[in-house]
Amino acid sequence: MPRRLLVIAAAVGAAVLANLILYGIGRAAGGTFRFTSPSGPAEVDGVTVAAFSALPLLAGLVAVALLSRFGAWVVRTALIAGPVLAVATIVAMTLPTDLDTTSKVTLTLCHLVLVPIIIVAVRVLGRREEVPSRSGAITRPA
């Protein structure tokens, strides 16, 4: 499996696993994860937690993997934008709801868990792979 694909899969898998564990703890602590949506009563379930953990992270990391060859600015931008978006979505999606406190705290933690995962994955994706040259010296591709 190519290194970049492995990094993306590991990051997405870690995010989903960590957030499902948090979700389980939140449920065990009494969180109902029910809220009122514009179309009526709604509930955040495990599938929603997994999808909201995986899909944005997957899209962002694939973008970094594809675009990082165009310059270090891509990685620097992702190192700022990724964590900012993870935190901003707390304000935009979690805090305005009428979720109970346990559910709000749990979902907030789910967003915050993404920050170190984003930072590590983006930094690894931003590294250039070292390639042995014909002389045996380790070089970095141009």
C-alpha positions as CSV (number, residue, x, y, z in Angstrom):
1,M,0.0,0.0,0.0
2,P,1.4,3.4,-0.9
3,R,2.7,5.4,2.1
4,R,0.3,8.3,1.6
5,L,-2.7,6.0,1.4
6,L,-1.6,4.2,4.5
7,V,-1.2,7.6,6.4
8,I,-4.7,8.7,5.3
9,A,-6.3,5.3,6.2
10,A,-4.6,5.3,9.6
11,A,-5.6,8.8,10.4
12,V,-9.2,8.3,9.4
13,G,-9.4,5.0,11.2
14,A,-7.9,6.5,14.4
15,A,-10.4,9.4,14.2
16,V,-13.4,7.1,13.8
17,L,-12.2,4.7,16.5
18,A,-11.5,7.5,19.0
19,N,-14.8,9.3,18.4
20,L,-16.8,6.1,18.6
21,I,-15.2,5.3,21.9
22,L,-16.0,8.9,23.1
23,Y,-19.6,8.5,21.8
24,G,-19.9,5.2,23.8
25,I,-18.6,6.9,26.9
26,G,-21.0,9.8,26.4
27,R,-23.9,7.3,26.0
28,A,-22.8,5.4,29.1
29,A,-22.7,8.7,31.0
30,G,-26.3,9.4,30.2
31,G,-26.0,11.5,27.0
32,T,-29.2,11.1,24.8
33,F,-27.7,12.8,21.7
34,R,-31.2,14.0,20.9
35,F,-31.8,17.5,19.5
36,T,-34.4,19.5,17.6
37,S,-33.5,19.9,13.9
38,P,-35.5,22.2,11.5
39,S,-37.4,19.2,10.4
40,G,-38.2,17.9,13.9
41,P,-36.6,15.7,16.6
42,A,-33.3,14.1,15.6
43,E,-30.6,12.0,17.2
44,V,-26.9,11.6,16.7
45,D,-26.0,8.0,16.3
46,G,-22.8,6.0,15.9
47,V,-23.1,6.0,12.1
48,T,-23.3,9.8,12.2
49,V,-20.3,10.1,14.5
50,A,-18.3,7.8,12.3
51,A,-19.3,9.6,9.0
52,F,-18.8,13.1,10.4
53,S,-15.4,11.9,11.7
54,A,-14.3,10.2,8.5
55,L,-15.6,12.1,5.5
56,P,-14.3,15.7,6.2
57,L,-10.9,14.3,7.4
58,L,-10.6,12.0,4.4
59,A,-11.4,14.8,2.0
60,G,-8.9,17.1,3.6
61,L,-6.1,14.6,3.8
62,V,-6.6,13.5,0.2
63,A,-6.4,17.1,-0.9
64,V,-3.1,17.6,1.1
65,A,-1.7,14.3,-0.4
66,L,-2.6,15.4,-3.9
67,L,-1.6,19.1,-3.6
68,S,1.5,19.0,-1.3
69,R,3.7,18.4,-4.4
70,F,2.9,22.0,-5.4
71,G,4.7,23.5,-2.5
72,A,5.2,23.6,1.3
73,W,2.4,26.3,1.5
74,V,-0.2,23.5,1.1
75,V,1.0,21.7,4.2
76,R,1.3,25.0,6.2
77,T,-2.2,26.0,5.1
78,A,-3.6,22.6,6.1
79,L,-1.9,22.7,9.4
80,I,-3.8,25.9,10.2
81,A,-7.1,25.3,8.3
82,G,-7.7,21.7,9.5
83,P,-7.6,22.4,13.2
84,V,-9.4,25.8,12.8
85,L,-12.3,24.0,10.9
86,A,-12.4,21.2,13.6
87,V,-12.8,23.9,16.3
88,A,-15.1,26.2,14.3
89,T,-17.5,23.4,13.7
90,I,-18.0,23.1,17.4
91,V,-19.3,26.7,17.4
92,A,-21.3,26.2,14.2
93,M,-22.8,22.7,14.7
94,T,-22.6,21.6,18.3
95,L,-23.1,24.6,20.6
96,P,-26.2,26.0,18.9
97,T,-28.2,22.8,19.4
98,D,-30.5,21.9,22.3
99,L,-28.4,18.8,23.1
100,D,-28.1,17.8,26.8
101,T,-24.8,18.9,28.4
102,T,-23.3,15.4,28.3
103,S,-24.0,15.1,24.6
104,K,-22.6,18.5,23.9
105,V,-19.4,17.9,25.9
106,T,-19.0,14.5,24.2
107,L,-19.5,15.9,20.7
108,T,-17.2,18.8,21.5
109,L,-14.5,16.3,22.5
110,C,-15.1,14.4,19.2
111,H,-14.2,17.6,17.3
112,L,-11.2,18.3,19.5
113,V,-9.8,14.8,19.1
114,L,-9.4,15.5,15.4
115,V,-6.9,18.3,16.0
116,P,-3.9,16.2,16.9
117,I,-4.8,13.6,14.3
118,I,-5.0,16.3,11.6
119,I,-1.6,17.8,12.7
120,V,0.2,14.5,12.7
121,A,-1.3,13.2,9.5
122,V,-0.7,16.5,7.6
123,R,2.9,16.7,8.8
124,V,3.6,13.1,7.7
125,L,1.9,13.7,4.3
126,G,4.0,16.8,3.9
127,R,7.3,15.0,4.3
128,R,9.1,14.1,1.1
129,E,10.0,10.5,0.8
130,E,13.7,9.7,0.8
131,V,14.9,7.7,-2.1
132,P,18.3,5.9,-2.4
133,S,20.3,7.1,-5.3
134,R,22.5,4.9,-7.6
135,S,25.5,5.7,-5.4
136,G,23.6,4.5,-2.3
137,A,23.2,8.0,-0.9
138,I,19.8,9.0,0.4
139,T,18.3,11.8,-1.5
140,R,14.9,13.6,-1.6
141,P,13.1,13.8,-4.9
142,A,12.7,17.2,-6.5
